[in-house]
Amino acid sequence: MKTILLTILVLIGAVLQLISIWTVKKIVNNIPIMKNHWRVLGLFLIFFLLGYLTFAITLWTGHEYISGDTITSVIFFFGACFVLIITKMTKKSIKTLQEYTELQKDVITDPLMSIYNRRFIDKQIEHEFNLALRNKTIFSIALIDVDHFKSINDTYGHHIGDIVLKRLAKIFLESVRKSDFVGRYGGEEIILILPNTDKDGAFFLAEKMRALIEKTPIIKGDEKCRGKDLYCTISVGISGFCKERHKDYRAIINDADAAMYNAKCSGRNKVSLACQTELP
């Protein structure tokens, strides 16, 4: 009885080895990276399979075609080689994954401000819009424009303008939650996506950031800015998701854009809520 159970266990192990060999074959055919490594791994699995079958035959017949010590030693040797290859492949796979992650990050990140780019932001707003429709949740967006940014570029140079944008992005990132999204929407326009936040909550956050930026020197006088501190202000438009008004995700962006325009026309350095009392 014991012999039968041991033989069954070894045969089950052999079947698992066959499944592993088939999986490796599919990997070699479909994944271009590390093909040679996978082929070598497949060979080791075949050796393991032969060892399993030989050991099963030995158990079942009681006749040692190859001594048990020999089989055990060979399996231990190939097992060590197998572990070594798996370790090296894991290391290379992690490196490849890291490179892929960096590449993906570059695809969705604005290179100057190190925040999300417009392509990602548009997709994320669409995602939040669909999520709000499906789960009856809320979200808001804030569209931000740097006041008189062209004047900063014309007066101090574009390199100073780039520094201003970078430092403003840093302030925005430090002001929002981890669940929020900060992106560059075009030129000096920045957009915030605020999940699970109504328009009043978004207004409070935007006003807090506006006041902080107004009183904070973006560039100190000793940083190539003609010996004086450089301050700037922002104009912000807020729009909260409204199922009855917003028929697609672009509509909420348009409302925020109109609110931002209103803030600029009202003297700049303001936060304005989108008017949502009338349906378009």
MOKA-V499351 format. One record per residue. N is the residue number from 1. RES is the residue in three letters. PHI is phi in radians with two decimals (999 if undefined). OMEGA is omega in whole degrees, -180 to 180 (999 if undefined). D_CENTER is the distance of its C-alpha to the mean C-alpha in Angstrom with 2 decimals. Layout:
N_RES_PHI_OMEGA_D_CENTER / N_RES_PHI_OMEGA_D_CENTER
This chain:
1_MET_999_179_55.73 / 2_LYS_-1.07_-180_53.68 / 3_THR_-1.09_-180_53.73 / 4_ILE_-1.09_-180_52.52 / 5_LEU_-1.07_179_49.56 / 6_LEU_-1.12_179_48.57 / 7_THR_-1.10_179_48.91 / 8_ILE_-1.07_179_46.73 / 9_LEU_-1.05_-179_43.99 / 10_VAL_-1.16_179_44.14 / 11_LEU_-1.14_175_44.12 / 12_ILE_-1.06_176_41.05 / 13_GLY_-1.04_179_39.40 / 14_ALA_-1.12_178_40.55 / 15_VAL_-1.09_178_39.02 / 16_LEU_-1.09_177_35.64 / 17_GLN_-1.13_178_36.05 / 18_LEU_-1.07_178_36.79 / 19_ILE_-1.08_179_33.62 / 20_SER_-1.11_179_31.67 / 21_ILE_-1.09_178_33.51 / 22_TRP_-1.11_178_32.68 / 23_THR_-1.12_179_28.95 / 24_VAL_-1.08_179_29.09 / 25_LYS_-1.05_179_31.04 / 26_LYS_-1.16_179_28.36 / 27_ILE_-1.09_-180_25.69 / 28_VAL_-1.06_-178_28.03 / 29_ASN_-1.31_-171_28.62 / 30_ASN_-1.91_-177_25.06 / 31_ILE_-2.00_-174_22.89 / 32_PRO_-1.27_-175_24.11 / 33_ILE_-1.39_174_22.83 / 34_MET_0.99_-178_25.19 / 35_LYS_-1.07_-179_27.79 / 36_ASN_-1.12_178_30.65 / 37_HIS_-1.07_-179_29.10 / 38_TRP_-1.18_178_28.73 / 39_ARG_-1.12_178_32.30 / 40_VAL_-1.08_178_33.68 / 41_LEU_-1.06_178_31.92 / 42_GLY_-1.09_178_33.59 / 43_LEU_-1.09_178_36.95 / 44_PHE_-1.10_179_36.66 / 45_LEU_-1.14_177_35.97 / 46_ILE_-1.15_177_39.13 / 47_PHE_-1.07_177_41.09 / 48_PHE_-1.04_-179_39.91 / 49_LEU_-1.06_178_40.99 / 50_LEU_-1.07_178_44.41 / 51_GLY_-1.10_178_44.80 / 52_TYR_-1.06_-177_44.02 / 53_LEU_-1.14_178_46.53 / 54_THR_-1.07_-180_49.17 / 55_PHE_-1.16_179_48.87 / 56_ALA_-1.12_178_49.11 / 57_ILE_-1.10_179_52.25 / 58_THR_-1.08_179_53.71 / 59_LEU_-1.10_-173_53.18 / 60_TRP_-1.27_-176_54.61 / 61_THR_-1.54_-177_57.64 / 62_GLY_1.39_-180_58.37 / 63_HIS_-1.83_-178_59.12 / 64_GLU_-1.54_173_57.19 / 65_TYR_-1.19_173_56.60 / 66_ILE_-2.28_-176_54.43 / 67_SER_-1.05_179_54.81 / 68_GLY_-1.04_179_52.26 / 69_ASP_-1.09_-180_51.87 / 70_THR_-1.14_180_51.01 / 71_ILE_-1.04_-179_48.42 / 72_THR_-1.07_-180_46.82 / 73_SER_-1.10_180_46.80 / 74_VAL_-1.12_-180_45.26 / 75_ILE_-1.09_178_42.53 / 76_PHE_-1.08_-179_41.78 / 77_PHE_-1.10_-179_41.65 / 78_PHE_-1.17_176_39.34 / 79_GLY_-1.11_178_37.22 / 80_ALA_-1.13_177_36.73 / 81_CYS_-1.10_180_35.88 / 82_PHE_-1.05_180_33.44 / 83_VAL_-1.10_179_31.62 / 84_LEU_-1.06_-179_31.60 / 85_ILE_-1.12_179_30.05 / 86_ILE_-1.05_180_27.38 / 87_THR_-1.09_-180_26.56 / 88_LYS_-1.14_179_26.35 / 89_MET_-1.16_178_24.25 / 90_THR_-1.10_179_21.79 / 91_LYS_-1.05_-179_21.62 / 92_LYS_-1.19_179_21.12 / 93_SER_-1.12_178_18.48 / 94_ILE_-1.11_179_16.43 / 95_LYS_-1.10_179_16.97 / 96_THR_-1.10_179_16.02 / 97_LEU_-1.12_178_12.73 / 98_GLN_-1.10_179_12.04 / 99_GLU_-1.12_179_13.20 / 100_TYR_-1.16_179_11.11 / 101_THR_-1.10_177_7.83 / 102_GLU_-1.10_179_9.53 / 103_LEU_-1.11_178_10.62 / 104_GLN_-1.08_179_7.49 / 105_LYS_-1.10_179_6.62 / 106_ASP_-1.10_-177_10.27 / 107_VAL_-1.15_-174_10.29 / 108_ILE_-1.88_-175_8.47 / 109_THR_-1.99_174_10.01 / 110_ASP_-1.27_-174_13.71 / 111_PRO_-1.16_-179_15.56 / 112_LEU_-1.43_-171_18.18 / 113_MET_-1.67_-180_16.67 / 114_SER_0.99_171_13.27 / 115_ILE_-2.17_-177_11.83 / 116_TYR_-1.07_177_10.16 / 117_ASN_-1.60_-174_12.62 / 118_ARG_-1.11_-179_14.85 / 119_ARG_-1.00_179_13.59 / 120_PHE_-1.17_-177_10.24 / 121_ILE_-1.05_179_12.40 / 122_ASP_-1.02_179_15.00 / 123_LYS_-1.16_-178_12.95 / 124_GLN_-1.22_177_11.60 / 125_ILE_-1.11_177_15.26 / 126_GLU_-1.07_178_16.53 / 127_HIS_-1.09_180_14.43 / 128_GLU_-1.12_179_15.77 / 129_PHE_-1.09_180_19.14 / 130_ASN_-1.13_178_19.38 / 131_LEU_-1.12_180_18.33 / 132_ALA_-1.13_178_21.03 / 133_LEU_-1.15_-175_23.55 / 134_ARG_-1.29_-174_23.03 / 135_ASN_-1.80_-179_22.89 / 136_LYS_0.99_177_25.02 / 137_THR_-1.77_-179_22.62 / 138_ILE_-2.18_169_22.39 / 139_PHE_-2.81_179_20.10 / 140_SER_-2.36_172_21.02 / 141_ILE_-2.25_176_19.98 / 142_ALA_-2.18_178_21.50 / 143_LEU_-1.82_-170_22.23 / 144_ILE_-2.08_176_23.42 / 145_ASP_-2.17_178_25.74 / 146_VAL_-1.39_-177_27.12 / 147_ASP_-1.15_175_30.89 / 148_HIS_0.93_-178_33.10 / 149_PHE_-1.16_178_30.33 / 150_LYS_-1.05_179_32.48 / 151_SER_-1.15_177_35.25 / 152_ILE_-1.09_179_33.15 / 153_ASN_-1.10_-177_32.40 / 154_ASP_-1.19_-176_36.05 / 155_THR_-1.43_-172_37.48 / 156_TYR_-1.92_-179_35.39 / 157_GLY_1.82_-177_33.64 / 158_HIS_-1.17_179_30.20 / 159_HIS_-1.15_176_29.11 / 160_ILE_-1.26_176_29.82 / 161_GLY_-1.03_178_28.01 / 162_ASP_-1.12_178_24.85 / 163_ILE_-1.09_179_25.27 / 164_VAL_-1.02_-179_25.75 / 165_LEU_-1.11_179_22.49 / 166_LYS_-1.08_-176_20.55 / 167_ARG_-1.30_174_22.38 / 168_LEU_-1.15_178_22.02 / 169_ALA_-1.03_179_18.22 / 170_LYS_-1.09_179_18.56 / 171_ILE_-1.11_-180_20.90 / 172_PHE_-1.11_-180_18.70 / 173_LEU_-1.08_-179_15.72 / 174_GLU_-1.34_-175_18.34 / 175_SER_-1.65_-175_19.94 / 176_VAL_-1.77_177_17.31 / 177_ARG_-1.45_178_15.88 / 178_LYS_-1.14_-179_12.53 / 179_SER_-1.42_-180_12.24 / 180_ASP_-1.54_-179_13.05 / 181_PHE_-2.19_178_11.42 / 182_VAL_-2.07_-178_13.20 / 183_GLY_-2.49_174_13.57 / 184_ARG_-1.62_-174_16.39 / 185_TYR_-1.73_178_18.32 / 186_GLY_2.61_180_21.02 / 187_GLY_1.01_179_23.38 / 188_GLU_-1.74_179_23.74 / 189_GLU_-1.60_178_22.21 / 190_ILE_-2.07_-179_19.25 / 191_ILE_-2.22_176_17.88 / 192_LEU_-2.00_171_16.68 / 193_ILE_-1.87_-173_15.45 / 194_LEU_-2.11_180_17.01 / 195_PRO_-1.13_178_16.66 / 196_ASN_0.95_-180_19.86 / 197_THR_-2.32_177_21.72 / 198_ASP_-1.43_-175_24.95 / 199_LYS_-1.13_178_26.31 / 200_ASP_-1.21_176_28.51 / 201_GLY_-1.13_178_25.74 / 202_ALA_-1.16_178_23.80 / 203_PHE_-1.09_-180_27.13 / 204_PHE_-1.07_180_27.70 / 205_LEU_-1.12_-179_24.39 / 206_ALA_-1.11_179_24.99 / 207_GLU_-1.15_178_28.57 / 208_LYS_-1.10_179_27.64 / 209_MET_-1.20_179_25.39 / 210_ARG_-1.02_-180_28.10 / 211_ALA_-1.14_179_30.76 / 212_LEU_-1.13_-178_28.82 / 213_ILE_-1.16_-179_28.21 / 214_GLU_-1.04_-175_31.83 / 215_LYS_-1.75_-177_33.29 / 216_THR_-1.79_175_30.93 / 217_PRO_-1.16_-179_31.89 / 218_ILE_-1.22_176_28.87 / 219_ILE_-2.32_178_30.81 / 220_LYS_-1.29_-176_33.71 / 221_GLY_-1.07_-178_37.08 / 222_ASP_-1.61_-179_37.03 / 223_GLU_-1.92_175_33.91 / 224_LYS_1.04_-179_35.69 / 225_CYS_-2.14_176_36.07 / 226_ARG_1.02_172_39.87 / 227_GLY_1.30_178_40.47 / 228_LYS_-2.35_179_39.24 / 229_ASP_-1.20_178_36.21 / 230_LEU_-1.88_177_34.01 / 231_TYR_-1.92_172_32.95 / 232_CYS_-2.57_179_31.18 / 233_THR_-2.26_-180_30.61 / 234_ILE_-2.29_171_28.25 / 235_SER_-2.01_-171_28.98 / 236_VAL_-2.23_172_26.70 / 237_GLY_-1.96_-177_26.79 / 238_ILE_-1.99_174_25.64 / 239_SER_-2.41_177_25.32 / 240_GLY_-1.82_-179_24.83 / 241_PHE_-1.04_178_24.23 / 242_CYS_-2.34_-174_27.68 / 243_LYS_-1.02_-177_28.12 / 244_GLU_-1.22_-175_31.60 / 245_ARG_-1.64_-172_30.76 / 246_HIS_-1.62_-178_27.35 / 247_LYS_-1.51_172_27.71 / 248_ASP_-2.61_-173_24.39 / 249_TYR_-1.17_180_21.30 / 250_ARG_-1.18_-177_22.96 / 251_ALA_-1.13_-180_25.84 / 252_ILE_-1.23_175_24.00 / 253_ILE_-1.16_179_22.76 / 254_ASN_-1.07_178_26.39 / 255_ASP_-1.12_179_27.70 / 256_ALA_-1.14_178_25.55 / 257_ASP_-1.13_179_26.68 / 258_ALA_-1.14_179_30.28 / 259_ALA_-1.16_178_30.04 / 260_MET_-1.14_178_28.77 / 261_TYR_-1.07_178_31.66 / 262_ASN_-1.11_178_34.00 / 263_ALA_-1.10_-180_32.87 / 264_LYS_-1.22_-180_33.60 / 265_CYS_-1.24_-179_36.92 / 266_SER_-1.56_177_37.90 / 267_GLY_2.03_-180_37.98 / 268_ARG_1.15_-179_34.32 / 269_ASN_0.94_-178_32.76 / 270_LYS_-2.43_171_32.38 / 271_VAL_-2.02_-177_30.04 / 272_SER_-2.18_176_31.06 / 273_LEU_-1.54_177_30.36 / 274_ALA_-1.15_177_30.31 / 275_CYS_-1.39_-176_33.59 / 276_GLN_-2.16_-179_32.98 / 277_THR_-1.46_-179_36.56 / 278_GLU_-2.00_177_37.41 / 279_LEU_-1.38_180_35.78 / 280_PRO_-1.17_999_35.37
